[in-house]
């Protein structure tokens, strides 16, 4: 098994973005689109926004968005994509090493899509801060990979994938203030870099803040 040696998270992610013209597909995450489609647009926080596909889609759907990421290169690309889509004035971009710093304010939607990293990140702490940033009546939407793709014969590095009950326990949400609306395992197609077709599972949590 190949292990990724510890390194500074900022250096790791900046090197990844600088080493590729485009890291992600440029399309919004399908589960985000599915879950947000029925919500009234308001303020949204996109944690780990990367090159901005989710944030741009949210802004195009009427949301006022704050996109946060650790990589300056990713944020620069995201701002360019937002400008190209005509929503540059509806998105604010902020650089944060989540777990160390976090965007200020409260939001009607806090989206944490695949906050999973081969370098250290205080995932539980970030998710608790994400919940704290949800305004009363707002929604916390978390999507995480539940395991390696079916075509991955040998894991490239050691990782503990979050479980549905584990994430809820880590959030430690106060009773009476939250409503767990959806906890779901979703199977989706997955294709290896060599073109091998397969599948993988993602877990989704949609939780609404009902109290102050």
N, C-alpha and C positions, 0 to 999 in steps of 0.2 A: 504494500500500500504506500502511496506517495503522500507525505504529510506536508502541509503548508506551514512553514516556520513562522513563529510569531513576528509580527511587524506592526508598525504604526498603521492604524486603520486609514488615516488620511493618505499616507504614502501609497498604500495598497490600492485604494480606489482611484486615486488620481492617476497612478501608473496604468491602471486598467483602461480608464477612459482615454488617456493620451495615446495609448497603444492601439486604439481602434477608432476608425472614422465614425462608427456607430456601434454601440454595445447592445442596444435593445431594438425591438422591431419598429418602434415608432407608433404602434397601435396601443390604445388604452387596454388595461387588463379587463377581460370579458366579465369577470365576476364583479368588478367595480361597476361596470356599465349596467349589469343586470340589477344590482342591489340599489343603485342610486337613481335609476330611471324614474322611480315613483316618488322621489323626495322633492319637496319644494326647494328650489335653489336658495342658498344663503351664503354663509361664509364656510370655507373648507380649508383644511390643513392636510397637505399631502406630504407624508413623512418618507424620506428616502426617495425623492421624486425623480432621481436619475436625469434622463434627458427630456423629461417633461411631458410624456405622452398622456398620462392620467390628468395632470394639472391642466394641460391645454384642452382636453376633452371636457373637463369640469367647467372651465371658463367658457368654452363654446356652448355649454348647456346652461349658462346663466349664473354660475357660481362665481364668487369673489374668492380667489385662491391664494394661499400662501404655500409655496413649494420649498421644502427644506432638503438639502443634501450636503454630504461631506466634501464633494469634489467640485472645485471651481470650474473645471472643464465641463462637467456635466451641467452645471447651472448656466454656463455661457451658452451651451447648445440649447438648453431648455428655453432660455430667453429668446434665442433666435427662432425656435419653432413657434413660440407663442406669437412673436411679431409676424411671422409668415402667415399664421392662422388668423391674424387680425384681432387677437385678444391680449396683446402685450400689456395693455393698461389694466387688465383685470387680474393679473397675477403678480404677486410680489415674491421675489426669490431671495432666500436666506441661506447662508452657509452655516451648518451646524454639525458637529460631531455628536450625534445623538447619544445620550448617556453621559455627556459632558456638558453640553449646552442644549437648550430647547427653545423653540419659538414661543414668544409671549402671546397672551391673549386666550380667548375662548372662541370656539368654532361650532357651527351647526353640524359639521361633518368632520371627523378626523379619520383619515384613511391611512392604514399601515399595510401596504402591499409588499409581501415578501421581504420583511426586515430580517433577513437571514444572511450571515456573512461568514466566510472562512477565517476571518480575523476577529479578534475579541470585540464583543459589544454586549453591554448590559441589557440584553433583550427584555427581561422582566421589568427592569427599571424604566426602560423606554416606554413599554406598553402601559405601565402605571401612569407615567406622565401624560401619555396620549389620552388615557381615560380622564385624567384631571382637566385636560384642555377642552373636553366636550361641554358645550353649553347646555343648560336645562332644556329638555326636549330634543336634544341633538343625538346624533348617531356616531358610534364608534364601529368602524368596519376594519376587520383584520383578516388578511388572507396569508396563509403560510403553506409552503411545501410540506407534505406529510411524510415524504420518503423519497428515495432515489427513483429515477425513471426505471421502467421495466428492462430497458436495454443496458443499464449500468451494471455490468457483471461484478465489478470491484469498486467500492466507494473510493473516490479520489482523495478524500480526507475524512477524518473522524468528525462526526457531528451528531448531536442529539436532536432529533426532530421534535417540535412541540406537539403535544397531544391536545385534543379538545378539552378534556378536564384539567390538564396541566395549565393551559393558558388561563382558563377561568379562575383557577386557584391562585395563579400568580398575580392576576389583576386585583384580587382581594377587594371586590366592589362592595361598598356598604349595602346592607340589606335595605330594601324599601326604596332605594334611589335609582335602581337600574332594572330594566326588563331585557332579558336575553331572548331576542326574537328569532335568531337562526344560529344553529350550530350544525354544520353540514360538511361531509366529505364529498368532494367532487372529483370524478375521474375525467381526465382530459387527455387528448392525444399528445404525444411527445416524440420528437424525431432527433436522433443523435446527430452529431456533426458529420458522421459518415453516411447519413441518410437512412439509418435503421429506424423503422417505424415502431412505436410502442405506446406506452401510456404512463401517466403518473397521477398520484392523488394529491389534491390540495385540500386543506381545511379552511373553512370560512366561519367567522364569528361576526354576527351583526347584533349589536347591543345598543339599546336606547336609554338615554338618561332621562328618567322621569322626574327626579327631584333636584333640589338645589345642592 
